[in-house]
Amino acid sequence: MVSPRYALLSLSDKEGLLDFTRGLHELGFAFFASEGTAKALRAADLPVKTVSEYTGQPEGLGGRVKTLHPRIFAGILAPRGDEPELAAWGAVPLDLVVANLYPFESVVAKPDVTMAEAIENIDIGGVSLIRAAAKNASRVGVVVRPSRYPEVLEAYRKHGTLPAALREALALEAFEYTSRYDTAIYNFLWRRGGHTLPPSLRLALDKAADLRYGENPYQKAAFYRDPHAPKPNVASLEQLHGRELSYNNLADLEAALRIASEFQETAAVVIKHGNPSGVALRPVLADAYAQAHAADERSAYGCVVGLNRKVDLSTAKAMKGHFVEAIVAPDYDGDALARLRTRKNIRLVRTNLPFRPSPELEMVKVSGGVLVQTSQYPEIRPETFKTVTKKAAPPEATADIVFGMQVSKYVKSNSIVLVKDRVTVGMGAGQMSRVDSVVLACLKAGPRARESILVSDAFFPFRDGVDEAAKGGVSVIAQPGGSIRDAEAIAACDEHGIAMVFTGLRLFRH
């Protein structure tokens, strides 16, 4: 008589369980199961022994102790050929472990979750079963996701066993599953404890997509999703048209969404290589887009556009003749979508707004480690602005200063933003010296620099930046202040008849 093969089943999520178990039963498997899982199988007329019936030990402590028993773990961990020793334990070799865990992640995602609820949903026995089976993958199969059920059944039907490659893949998936579970617990507890920066950093990210390549064609790339990040976010974008999003597209979409969500007014943002080339606020979306694109038409070639209102037909028409790589917006009118879909090389993406990325931590990988910092920007408070020159900025300049600061904090430093009537007219970004950023911003603005308002993300280390702004015709300079040479910059402004306002807020973005 051929000995049956044995499967141990202990599942919180019972999706697909009955069809899978019926298939295993037809293949000659016998089953042991935890009480809840056994109840579901018996209701479907499938033969099963509870773990308690097998071990002789009833479940205890309100179900907290179920599968933690030597007979169970001996049957999982025993290598091939140890049947005599197992018999001495009164145990049988378990060929397959099918388990998943208490829904800790979904429980703690509830805004009103209590600590007691969270702790109650930390699984102990299930994690132990999964890890033991994965450790002994040379003999035992372990299945943690229902999506694997058809593949496992097919392997048994075709080969009479699980091929080694499949067992190894299932074991890797099992360790990934428990690792993510432990990470969720750790991250919940440190956040609950009020830490700003945790004692150690644990990440558990799911691969959302393999990308065609990275920043350059010779680089491999993938996009990984944080399952706990608040939505909307880049990972939750819905693509409506066009080729798959590239590495650079995704990075630019992040920048577009962040800036577009800064404003309650109708806003359009044009992004190129992670920096805005143009941003505009206007009552009508088509006008806002036209002004943002015109701010630097040369740089806008091959851009990503972010809009914080539904795209209408007028806005779609305003894009005629413009090479736009991608558009992200809250939605699209039907006729606008139809028009834009005639352009095969454009990617159309939809997301809810306001876009509020996780306010906790941002990270930069460096060799040997990760730099971590909080990401919240302080509130811009115009009432704290201070005029430091003989000439005062006109009252109407305040709105442009605030607008320029909202843009500047997303421009790679050294950042200089020239503004007129809440439209950017010139941008200096990523230069090694601040004076070069001023020169570049004025060059891009051309005659539009005259009577513009200059917003700087950090202080002027020398007066040369002020001198260059004066050549361009700038009328007001807003900067945080704080340089040992502030007096020189102020004196230069007085010489040129420029008003200077200290905002007290440094917005440097390296």
Secondary structure, DSSP 8 states (H G I E B T S, - for coil): ----EEEEEE-S--TTHHHHHHHHHHTTEEEEE-HHHHHHHHHTT---EEHHHHHS---BTTTTBSS-SHHHHHHHH--TT-HHHHHHHT-----EEEE----HHHHHTSTT--HHHHHHT--SHHHHHHHHHHHTTTT-EEE--GGGHHHHHHHHHHHSS--HHHHHHHHHHHHHHHHHHHHHHHHHHHHHTT-SS-SS-----EEEEEES-SSSTTS-EEEEE-TTS-SSSGGG-EEEESS---HHHHHHHHHHHHHHTT-SS-EEEEEETTEEEEEEE-SSHHHHHHHHHHTTTTTTTTEEEEESS-B-HHHHHHTTT--EEEEEES-B-HHHHHHHTT-TT-EEEE--SS----SSEEEEEETTEEEEEE-------GGG-EE-SSS---TTHHHHHHHHHHHHTTS-SS-EEEEETTEEEEEE-S-SSHHHHHHHHHHHHGGGGTT-EEEESS--SSTHHHHHHHHHT--EEEE----TTHHHHHHHHHHHT-EEEE--------
